[in-house]
């Protein structure tokens, strides 16, 4: 469950990336990436497919060899929460949300002591993303939006100082995406979470983000969402030609 919000100046950097470069198999994935993520802000990371966004997230998590520097300025636990772009699992396995969260919280898979204390704890965890009613549902029966909310609840336990979301709203219907959007704003406003999120729903990202960084192997834009209200500018970041000629 997230801790109550602490007062932190929003202009203080939580994460600094300088001259980051990643080369895999002789192919340059990222080159000279520079960006800052502030305390208590939602920071959107956008760009075309294959631009290196997931590679950047993995580098931040320490799972990708790279050149350059990644510095954190944590003030508390130093924990990073993570919701992946895709989590493969066998939908036929009869595992409930309770069982899934239990596995995430313990090293030894005790299948599964359903003591009231544990149920209360996991219910509290799920309350953070308003999905406590899913406690006894089978994971394989959840919708895309419901499963994403369960993953987000797990990522918030224990409370992270930085939350990384890699396409966390993918495969979610319009209603689920709207609920997810509201949830992220709630986490920032009420608990002061710092969130770095990758996504393709550009309009949603622009609505909730405090800052936007666009990358296409390197940084192509870094600034306020207000600077990207022009559709032609957004299209340019994705390599799309937009004609202003009405006959075209």
Secondary structure, 3 states (H helix, E strand, C coil): CCCCCCCCCCCCEEEEEEEEEEEECCEEEEEEEEEEEECCCEEEEECCCCCCHHHHHHHHCCCCCCEEEEEECCCCCCCEEEECCCCCCCCCCCCEHHHHHHHHHCCCCCCCCCCHHHHHHHHHHHHCCCCHHHCCCEHHHCCHHHHHHHHHHHHCCCCCCEEEEECCCCCCCHHHHHHHHHHHHHHHHHHCCEEEEECCCHHHHHHHCCEEEEECCCEEEEECHHHHCCHHHHHHHCCCCCCCCCCC
